[in-house]
Amino acid sequence: MKAIRTEAQLTSCRSRSDGRVGFSGCTPEMSSAEKVALFDLQNVVCELLIYPKDAKDADVLEVRKEVEGKSPASRLRAVIFILWKQAGEKEAFELFYSTQMEKIIAWVKLKIDNAKQ
């Protein structure tokens, strides 16, 4: 995996309900190899330094928190969604999700009961 340095223009910033910020940007035209290097970084936690090109000596405001991945609950919901898609979407997702969660909860409860014996 390669690091990539390029100029870019932030095109939008969005505040998220959990306090994080999502943003989008555009790069100049890139070669195929440069695009591959950029796409290889998709979904990889990276370190960013964003500064105006005309103010490279600007004071740097450092955010000292780490990026957290999806919560286990969000990951489980995403997996159940894929299962619902593969099952043919025969019922509303929320109903399918609730049914699958009840099955998982029942399975975990069985493990608790077995541990007591």
C-alpha positions in Angstrom: 0.0 0.0 0.0 1.3 3.4 -0.9 0.8 6.8 0.6 -0.5 9.6 -1.7 0.0 13.3 -1.6 -2.1 15.5 -3.8 -3.8 18.8 -3.9 -7.6 18.6 -3.4 -10.6 20.8 -2.9 -13.1 20.1 -0.1 -16.4 20.2 -1.8 -18.7 19.4 1.1 -18.6 18.9 4.9 -21.4 17.1 6.8 -22.0 17.0 10.6 -23.0 13.5 11.8 -25.3 12.8 14.7 -22.5 11.0 16.6 -20.2 14.1 16.5 -18.0 13.0 13.6 -17.7 15.0 10.4 -17.9 13.5 6.9 -16.4 15.3 4.0 -15.9 15.0 0.2 -13.3 16.4 -2.1 -12.0 16.5 -5.6 -8.5 15.9 -6.8 -6.9 17.1 -10.0 -6.9 14.6 -12.9 -5.0 11.5 -11.9 -3.1 8.7 -13.7 -4.3 5.1 -13.4 -1.5 4.3 -10.9 -2.4 7.4 -8.8 -6.1 6.4 -8.8 -5.2 2.9 -7.7 -3.1 4.2 -4.9 -6.0 6.4 -3.7 -8.6 3.7 -4.0 -6.3 1.3 -2.1 -6.7 3.7 0.9 -10.5 3.5 0.8 -11.8 2.3 4.2 -8.3 2.5 5.7 -7.8 4.8 8.7 -5.4 7.5 7.4 -3.7 10.5 8.9 -4.7 13.8 7.2 -3.2 17.2 7.3 -5.4 19.7 5.5 -4.1 23.2 5.0 -4.8 26.0 2.5 -2.1 25.8 -0.3 -1.4 29.5 0.1 -0.9 29.2 3.9 1.4 26.3 4.5 2.8 28.0 7.6 -0.7 28.2 9.1 -1.2 27.1 12.8 -2.1 23.5 12.9 -5.2 22.5 15.0 -4.5 18.9 16.0 -7.5 16.5 16.7 -6.2 13.9 19.2 -9.0 11.4 19.0 -8.8 8.1 17.0 -11.3 7.1 14.4 -13.5 4.4 15.7 -14.9 1.8 13.3 -18.5 0.8 13.2 -20.0 -0.4 16.5 -20.6 -4.1 16.9 -24.3 -3.4 16.8 -23.9 -1.6 13.5 -21.8 -4.3 12.0 -24.4 -7.0 13.0 -27.2 -4.9 11.5 -25.2 -4.7 8.2 -24.6 -8.4 8.2 -28.3 -9.1 8.8 -29.1 -6.7 6.0 -27.0 -8.8 3.6 -28.6 -11.9 4.8 -32.1 -10.4 4.1 -30.9 -9.4 0.6 -29.7 -13.0 -0.1 -32.9 -14.4 1.3 -34.8 -12.5 -1.4 -36.3 -9.6 0.6 -39.5 -11.6 1.1 -40.6 -9.4 4.1 -39.9 -5.9 5.3 -36.3 -5.6 6.5 -37.3 -4.3 10.0 -39.4 -7.4 10.6 -36.6 -9.7 9.3 -34.1 -7.8 11.5 -36.3 -8.2 14.6 -36.7 -11.9 13.9 -33.0 -12.5 13.4 -32.1 -10.5 16.5 -34.6 -12.6 18.6 -32.9 -15.7 17.3 -29.5 -14.4 18.3 -30.7 -13.3 21.7 -32.2 -16.8 22.3 -28.9 -18.4 21.2 -27.0 -16.2 23.7 -29.5 -17.0 26.5 -28.9 -20.7 25.9 -25.2 -20.1 26.4 -26.0 -18.4 29.7 -28.2 -21.2 30.9 -25.6 -23.8 29.9 -22.9 -21.9 31.8 -24.9 -22.1 35.1 -25.1 -25.9 35.0 
